[in-house]
Amino acid sequence: MRLILALSLLCLAGPALAQVAGLNPGPDPRLPVPAAYPPWHAVALIEAEVAGLCTGAMVAPAMVLTAAHCLKDEAGTALLPPARIRVTLAGLEARGIALRVGAGFDPVREAPWASDWALVSLNAPIGAGRVLPLLRETPPAGSILALPGFQRDAPGALLVDPACRYLGLRRIEGEGVMLAHDCAGTTGSSGGPLLLRGADGRFAIIAVQSKGILGRAGGLAVPALVVPTP
């Protein structure tokens, strides 16, 4: 499993290690949730023909937000053609027809980190009635978040860390501004939305999961502030 400054990508296939990316060695806070109920009903399974499984969130009826590094080709030097990206939501499937990623994203280096986002336009509106908004402001440090994801250690289930924390924004030299959190999520959670519940009870996407820490929960995510409005 590839490491970058003690951070490991959460969308890589491979055997389980003694230390698991994105998870603490003790009790697991992740819980299975019913994918038919909001806000989980907007969380999609992303299957790229090479990179394997990742997670995404519907931000428009025919558009899903995920991590750009989930969409690399066989050589790891370019992004897949949109048609080779399959998105599944509530038993419905769609294929990509267009792809937009962060400015200057290099698939080889998977950098800059703050550009590790992708908006995939789909050939069918499978997200109708199942869309999550992008949050355009940052909450106080310590705010409670949720990280849902289709993760390799629980095939077919949508797992959620329902009560993790926002730790603030971090400026990383050469990589841009990232959102730090202590949410649990392992292989497959890349591209998943970090969700914040508002005072009205509704959830919004505060960031896109990008990198996790080897051997413990937490990681870095791309702030929704930098993702363009669909």
N, C-alpha and C positions, 0 to 999 in steps of 0.2 A: 504494500500500500504506500503510495507516494507521499512523502512529507515535504512541506514547505514551511520552514521556520517553525517546526513543531506543529504545524497545521496539516491535516490530511484532507484530501478531497473526499466527499461523501458519496460519490457516484461511481466508484471504481469497483469492478468485480474482483474477487479473490478470496482465498480461504480466510477464516476467522483467525485472529491473532489473540494472544493472551491479553493484550491491551486493545480495546476496541475504540475506533474513532467515534467521538461524540457521546460516549457513555461512561458513567462512573462505574467502578468495580463493584459497588454495593447495590442497594435496592434500585430498581428501575422505575422511574416515575411515569413512564409512558403507559397509556391506556388505550385499548381499542375503542373506537367510537363508531356509531352508525353513520355511514357515509351518505345516507339519504336526508340527514337533518342539517340545518344551517348551524354554523357556517361551513361545516365539513362537506356539505353537498357541492361546494364550489372547488373542492380540491381534486385535482386530476392526476391520473397516472400517465407519466411520459415514458414512452418506449422509443428510444433511438436505436436503430438497427445495429449500432456498434457499441455505444457507451453503456447500454443496459438500461436499468430502471432508474427513473428520477421522479420527482414530484413537481407539480405546477399548480397554478390557481387561475381560475377563469376571471379575466378582467373586462371582458366583453363577451357577448353571446358566441362569437366565433373567433376569440383570441385568448390564448393562454400565456401566462407569465411563468418563466422558469429560469434556470441558470444556463448561461451560454456554454459552460464547460461540459454540460450534459449532452451536447449536440455535436461532438467532434466526429470526424470520419475515421476510417480504419487506420490511416497513417498517423492520425493525431495532429495533422498539419493544417486542416481546414475544417469548416463546419459542413455538416451534412446538407444535401439538398432538402428543402422543406418537405417534399413528398415522402421522404424516408423517416419522417417523424410521425409517430402514431400517438394519439391522445385518447384516453378512455375516461369517460365520466358517466357515472350512473348507468353503466351498461351500454352506453352509446359510444361509438368510435368515430374519429375524424382524422384526417391527414392534413399536414401542413401544406399551405400554398404560398406562403411568403414568410420571411424571417427578418427580424431586425434585432441587432445586438448592440451592446454598449460601444461607445466610440473607441476605436483603436484596439478592440479585444483581439489578442493574439492566441489562437488555439494551442500553439506549441508551448508557450509559457503560461497559458491560462491567466493572462494578465493584460492590462492592469486589473487588479482585483475588483475595483469599483465599477468596472465595465462588464463584470460577469453576470449579465442579465440578458434575457432573450424574450422577445414577444413573437409568438408564433401565430400567424393568421391561419385559420382552419377552413376546410371546405364545407363545413356544416355548422350551424349554430347550436352545438350541443350544450352550450352554457346558458341558453335562454332561461331566465329566471333564477340563475345560479351564479351571479356575478358578485365579486368583492371589490370595493373601492380601494384606491391607493391613498394612503395617508400622506398629507403634504406638510406635516409638522412633526416635531419630535416630542415625546412625553417626558416627564421627569424621570431621572435615573431611578431604578428600582421598580418601575411600573411592571405589572404582571402581563406576560405574553403567553401565547400558545404556539407550539410548532407541530403541525400535522405532517405526516409523511407516509408514503408507501415504502416500507423498509424491508431490506433483504432478509432480516431475521424473523419476519412474520409475514410470509407470502400470502397475498390476498387480503390482508387486513390493513386498515388505516389506523395508524398509531399516532397518538397525540401526547406531547408533554403539555399538560393543561395549565401549569402554574409556574413557569420559569420567569426570569427577570431580564428586563432591558438594563444594560450596564453602561450605556452611553455611546457616543460616537468617538471613533479613534482615527486619527490621521496617520496613515502608514506611508513612509517615504517611498515614492515611486509607484505607489499602488492606489492612492486616493483615500477618501474617507469611507470607513466601514462602520457598521453597527455591531457592537459587542453584546453578547448575550450568554446566559448560562443554561440554555435549553438542551435537552437530551434528544439526540437523533443521530442515527448511524447511516450506513450505506443505503442509499435510496432517498434520503431526506433532502439531498441537494435540489435546489429549485423550489423547495417548499416555502409557503408564505409564513412569515412570523406575523402573528395576528395580535392586535390590540383591541380590547373591548371598550367602546366609548360609553359615555354617561347615559346614552340612550339605549344601551344594551346591544348595539350592533357592532359587528367586527369589521376592521379594516386592515389592509396589508401595510405593515410598517417597514418590511424588508423582505429580501429574497435570500434564503439560506445558501451559503456558498462554501464555507470551510469549517471544519470541526477540529477539535483538539484531540490528539491521540491520548487515550487512557482516561479521559474525563469528559463530562458534559460541558457544552459551551462551544462557542465558535464566533465566526464573523459572517455577517450578512450584508448584502448590498442594500443601502437605504432606498426605500420607495421614492424618496425625494428626487432621485436621479433618473427614475424611469419615466419616460414620456407618457402623457395621458393617451390612452387607447383611442 
